[in-house]
């Protein structure tokens, strides 16, 4: 294990980001793979897993993104709050605009959101999860790119912890796409294929995030905060409401607590 870590440490930060987001995509594919064995998943279990995903994303937004952004802002001579506030708001506003424009259908939803379209329900469900994955991939990419700036509070272990946390919460998202597609009449293989496809955007966003973080150090606190704002928007707008839409509020809430604690532990223990 130490040898593997040392090898990973020798890679460039861009390659590290690609490997890390490749891992998060792989876990999405594992979750989507449940459709090869099950046509349905217990809604209580799914809601608990979605709550877990929300907890991971919430903790990651602070421990892995906002806290380093505030530290770097002070080091660069900014008012410490300025990049955190403006970047966070920009990330949330950007996702709101995308949410308004991109046609998509939340899992379990009946009415599509975004611009009106005649696209099939299946494609709209895939787009909904794909929308979730953009800020997640961006966050992982920016976290690895930030390592080049030696920001206080950042470390390779912390970036790896973020990738592990995002990967863990991608498992239910993969299942949340593939299994409903199976119920829509898709074959097992097609359901799996489209389920894992929703995670392909993460390596793309991760590469973009790493390149941005490496290219302009003075912009980095804003990029970290932007990713945090985008993730929190997804959590509040989509993940938590979906996890509680079937009446399993207590299970979903316990999932949020568990996810937050796991992500906080990973970030602090591996940093």
C-alpha positions in Angstrom: 0.0 0.0 0.0 2.8 2.4 0.9 4.5 1.7 -2.5 1.2 2.4 -4.3 0.9 5.7 -2.4 4.5 6.7 -3.2 3.9 5.9 -6.9 0.7 8.0 -6.9 2.6 10.8 -5.1 5.2 11.0 -8.0 2.5 11.6 -10.6 1.7 15.1 -11.8 -1.3 16.8 -10.1 -3.2 16.7 -13.4 -2.7 13.0 -13.7 -3.6 12.5 -10.0 -6.8 14.4 -10.6 -7.6 12.1 -13.6 -6.9 9.0 -11.6 -9.0 10.2 -8.7 -12.0 11.2 -10.8 -11.5 7.9 -12.7 -12.0 6.2 -9.4 -15.2 8.2 -8.6 -16.5 7.2 -12.1 -15.7 3.6 -11.4 -17.7 3.6 -8.1 -20.6 5.2 -10.1 -20.3 2.2 -12.4 -20.3 -0.2 -9.5 -23.6 1.3 -8.2 -25.0 1.2 -11.7 -24.0 -2.5 -11.8 -26.6 -3.3 -9.2 -29.1 -3.4 -12.0 -27.5 -6.5 -13.3 -28.8 -8.3 -10.2 -31.8 -6.4 -9.1 -34.7 -4.7 -11.0 -35.7 -2.8 -7.9 -34.0 -1.4 -4.8 -35.6 -1.0 -1.4 -36.6 2.7 -1.2 -35.6 2.9 2.5 -32.1 1.8 1.5 -31.8 4.2 -1.4 -33.0 7.1 0.7 -30.4 6.3 3.4 -27.7 6.1 0.7 -28.8 9.4 -0.8 -28.8 11.0 2.7 -25.2 9.6 3.1 -24.3 11.2 -0.2 -25.6 14.6 1.0 -23.6 14.3 4.2 -20.4 13.6 2.3 -20.9 16.5 0.0 -21.7 18.9 2.8 -18.6 17.9 4.8 -16.4 18.0 1.8 -17.6 21.5 0.9 -16.1 22.8 4.1 -13.2 20.6 5.1 -11.8 20.1 1.6 -12.8 23.3 -0.2 -13.9 26.3 1.8 -11.3 25.9 4.7 -8.3 25.8 2.3 -9.8 28.6 0.2 -10.0 30.9 3.3 -6.4 29.9 4.3 -5.0 30.7 0.9 -7.0 34.0 0.7 -5.2 35.2 3.8 -1.8 34.1 2.4 -2.5 36.0 -0.9 -3.5 39.2 0.9 -7.2 39.0 0.2 -9.8 39.7 2.8 -10.2 36.1 4.1 -14.0 36.1 3.5 -14.0 37.6 0.0 -13.1 34.6 -2.2 -15.2 32.3 0.0 -18.3 34.4 -0.2 -18.0 35.4 -3.9 -16.9 32.0 -5.1 -19.5 30.2 -3.1 -22.3 32.4 -4.4 -21.0 32.1 -8.0 -21.0 28.3 -7.8 -24.5 28.2 -6.5 -25.8 30.8 -9.1 -24.0 28.9 -11.9 -25.7 25.6 -10.9 -29.0 27.4 -10.6 -28.7 28.7 -14.2 -27.8 25.3 -15.5 -30.7 23.8 -13.5 -33.1 26.2 -15.1 -31.8 25.7 -18.6 -30.8 22.0 -18.8 -33.8 19.7 -19.3 -33.7 17.0 -16.6 -36.0 14.8 -14.5 -35.2 13.9 -10.9 -35.5 10.3 -9.8 -39.0 9.7 -8.8 -40.1 13.0 -10.3 -43.1 13.3 -12.6 -42.5 16.7 -14.2 -39.3 17.6 -16.1 -37.4 20.7 -15.1 -35.4 23.1 -17.3 -36.3 24.1 -20.9 -39.2 22.3 -22.4 -38.2 19.4 -24.6 -39.6 16.2 -26.1 -36.7 14.2 -24.9 -37.5 10.8 -23.3 -37.8 10.4 -19.6 -34.8 8.1 -19.6 -32.5 10.7 -21.0 -33.8 13.4 -18.7 -33.1 11.1 -15.6 -29.5 10.5 -16.9 -29.1 14.3 -17.3 -30.3 14.9 -13.7 -27.5 12.7 -12.2 -25.0 14.1 -14.7 -25.8 17.5 -13.3 -24.9 16.3 -9.8 -21.6 15.0 -11.0 -20.2 18.1 -12.6 -19.4 20.0 -9.3 -18.2 16.7 -7.7 -15.6 16.2 -10.5 -14.7 19.9 -10.4 -14.1 19.7 -6.6 -11.8 16.7 -6.8 -9.8 18.3 -9.7 -9.4 21.6 -7.9 -8.4 19.8 -4.7 -5.5 18.0 -6.5 -4.5 21.1 -8.5 -4.4 23.1 -5.3 -1.6 20.9 -4.0 0.9 22.7 -6.3 0.3 25.9 -4.3 1.1 24.4 -0.9 -1.9 25.9 0.7 -2.0 25.5 4.5 -4.5 22.8 5.4 -4.2 21.0 2.1 -2.4 17.7 1.6 -2.3 14.8 -0.8 -4.0 12.7 1.9 -6.8 15.3 2.1 -7.3 15.3 -1.7 -7.4 11.5 -1.7 -9.9 11.6 1.2 -12.2 13.9 -0.9 -12.0 11.5 -3.9 -12.8 8.5 -1.6 -15.7 10.4 -0.1 -17.1 11.5 -3.5 -16.6 8.0 -4.7 -18.6 6.5 -1.8 -21.5 8.8 -2.4 -21.5 8.1 -6.1 -22.5 4.5 -5.5 -26.1 5.2 -4.7 -26.2 7.8 -7.6 -25.2 5.1 -10.1 -28.0 2.8 -8.8 -30.4 5.7 -8.7 -30.0 6.0 -12.5 -29.7 2.4 -13.7 -32.5 0.8 -11.7 -35.2 3.3 -12.7 -34.1 2.9 -16.3 -34.6 -0.9 -15.9 -38.2 -0.2 -14.7 -38.7 2.1 -17.8 -38.2 -1.0 -19.9 -34.4 -0.9 -20.7 -32.4 -4.1 -20.8 -30.1 -4.8 -17.9 -27.0 -4.0 -20.0 -28.4 -0.7 -21.4 -29.5 0.3 -17.9 -26.0 -0.3 -16.6 -24.4 1.5 -19.6 -26.4 4.6 -19.2 -26.1 4.5 -15.4 -22.3 4.5 -15.5 -22.3 7.0 -18.4 -23.7 9.7 -16.0 -20.4 9.5 -14.1 -18.1 10.0 -17.2 -18.5 13.8 -16.8 -16.5 13.7 -13.5 -13.1 13.0 -15.1 -13.8 15.7 -17.6 -14.8 18.2 -14.9 -11.9 17.0 -12.8 -9.4 17.7 -15.5 -10.8 21.2 -16.0 -10.7 21.9 -12.3 -7.0 20.8 -12.0 -5.9 22.8 -14.9 -7.7 25.9 -13.6 -6.1 25.4 -10.1 -2.6 25.0 -11.6 -2.8 27.9 -14.0 -3.8 30.8 -11.8 -2.8 30.7 -8.1 -4.5 34.0 -7.4 -7.8 32.6 -8.7 -7.6 29.3 -6.7 -9.5 30.4 -3.6 -12.4 31.5 -5.8 -12.3 28.1 -7.7 -12.3 26.1 -4.4 -15.2 28.2 -3.1 -17.0 27.9 -6.5 -16.9 24.1 -6.3 -18.2 24.2 -2.7 -21.1 26.5 -3.7 -22.0 24.2 -6.6 -22.0 21.1 -4.4 -24.1 22.7 -1.7 -26.6 23.8 -4.3 -27.0 20.2 -5.5 -27.3 18.9 -1.9 -30.1 21.3 -0.9 -31.9 21.5 -4.3 -31.8 17.9 -5.2 -30.2 15.2 -3.1 -31.9 15.9 0.3 -35.3 16.5 -1.2 -35.0 13.3 -3.2 -33.9 11.3 -0.1 -37.0 12.5 1.8 -39.6 12.4 -0.9 -40.8 8.9 0.0 -41.4 9.6 3.7 -38.2 8.0 5.0 -37.1 11.3 6.6 -35.5 9.7 9.7 -33.5 7.2 7.7 -32.4 9.9 5.2 -31.4 12.2 8.1 -29.3 9.5 9.8 -27.7 9.0 6.4 -26.7 12.7 6.2 -25.2 12.5 9.7 -23.2 9.3 8.8 -22.0 10.7 5.5 -20.8 14.0 7.2 -19.0 12.1 9.9 -17.3 9.7 7.5 -16.1 12.5 5.2 -14.9 14.6 8.2 -13.0 11.6 9.5 -11.4 10.8 6.2 -10.3 14.4 5.7 -8.9 14.9 9.1 -7.3 11.4 9.4 -5.7 11.4 6.0 -4.6 15.1 6.0 
